[in-house]
């Protein structure tokens, strides 16, 4: 959940679907597959998830699927629009993908 002052900033920009981790449902658990090429400076999603969870009632929290970290996503960084190139790690291990 973005706060009013964050809606036009970098955090809002990082919510672009191309920067989102892949997710797969496995029963009652959601497996999150992080993007290995995404720069750590744009990994504020945990902060947003925490804010969102804090706003839920106890019943809503019980009904929310548990999210667990899985293996890295194999999604290529070539899907990233040029204006989001700042989100690519400079020390990316997958230099062969653009």
Buried (B, 14 or more C-beta within 10 A) or exposed (E): EEEEEBEEEEBEBBBBEBBBBBEEEEEEEBBBBBBBBBBEEBBBBEEBEEEEEEEEEEEEEEEEEEBEEBEBBEBEBEEBEEEBEEBBBEEBEBEEBE
